[in-house]
Structures are given as structure tokens and as C-alpha cells.
Amino acid sequence: MNSKKAVFLDIAISVFFALAIIISDFLLEGTQYGQIAMYILIAMWFIPFVYLTTAAVKEDK
């Protein structure tokens, strides 16, 4: 994978998950599931972030 493409996808996925966290926080405000949903979204974001970061580093070598 091209390093520039990996960085672009990394930023796009990060923005998507940031929006998802904000929306879920707004929708689940005052419930017991708000914090759990945020933790799950952060965990789900971490997987493609690490994959794309390692792909970008591999390409640079």
C-alpha cells in the first residue's frame, strides 16, 4: 500500500470515528451505555489505525 494512501485512510478513519464518538455521546447522554459505547468505538478505531500505520512504515523501508 502506498504510504500517502495509508496516511490519508488513517486520517479519514480517525475523523469518522471521532464523529461517531461525538454522535454516540450525544445520543446516549445520561444513560449507562454512553461511556461503554465510547470505549468500544475507541477500541474499534485502534485496529485499523495500527494496521494502516504499520503499512505506511513498511512502505517507507
N, C-alpha and C positions, 0 to 999 in steps of 0.2 A: 504494500500500500504506500502511496506517495505520502511523504512527510507533511506536505501542505494540506493534503486532503484529510489526513488524520487529525491535524490541528483544527481544521475547520469543523469536522464532525464532532470533535471534542467540545468545542465552544457551542455548537448548535445543541448538542445533547445536554450540556450544562444549563443553557438558557431554558430549554424545555423542562428540565426537572426543577429549576428554580420557579418557573411559572406554576408547575404542578404543585409544588410545596406551598406557594402563596395561595393558590386556589383551594387546596385542601384545608389549609389553616382557616381560611375564610368560611368555608362550608361546614367545617367540623368544630367551629369555635364554641366553647362551652360544653363540649362532650368529652367523654373519657377516651375517645379514639383519636383525638387531634394529634397528640404527641406520638402515639404509636404509628399513625399514618406518616408523619414526618420522618420518623426513624426508618420506616420501610422504604420510603422514597429515596432517602439518602443512601441506604444500602443498595437499592436498585441502580442508583446513579453511579455508585462506585465501581460496579462491574465493567460497564463499557468505558468508563474513564480510564481505568487501569489498562484495559486491553488496547485502547487507542494510543495511550501514552507509550506503552511498550512497543507498539507497531511503529510509532514515529521515531523512537530511539533506535530500533533495529534498522530502519531505513537509512538513518544518518551514518551508520557504521560502514 
